């Protein structure tokens, strides 16, 4: 949690210079948050099964439920803070790349047979 606060403090001064938040930004961010939540549910599902290993190097191969929860919630806060702080042009690029990464993660988990559980 301290890391998130430090990042927000560092990013806060840049938000004044960032472009106004638009409806498109909200749609992209909501899409990203939805995909992160799906990934979260998939991760919580498969960490209970030794057949699967987590591929996120931050979490390690066999994270605990608490580690997953902290990582995912931190990811949601950090990606939102970064998107808010970026100028419009870079915000859209950042959100699009993040959405692409999450789509890939969710698709990979789905193809491996991972269900969504909370």
Buried (B, 14 or more C-beta within 10 A) or exposed (E): EEEBEEBBEEBEEEEEEBEEBEEEBEEBBEBBBEBBBBBBBBBBBBBEEEEBEBEBEEBEEEBEEEBBBBBBBBBBBBBBBBBBBBEBEBBBEBBEEBBEBBBEBBEEBEEEEBEBEE
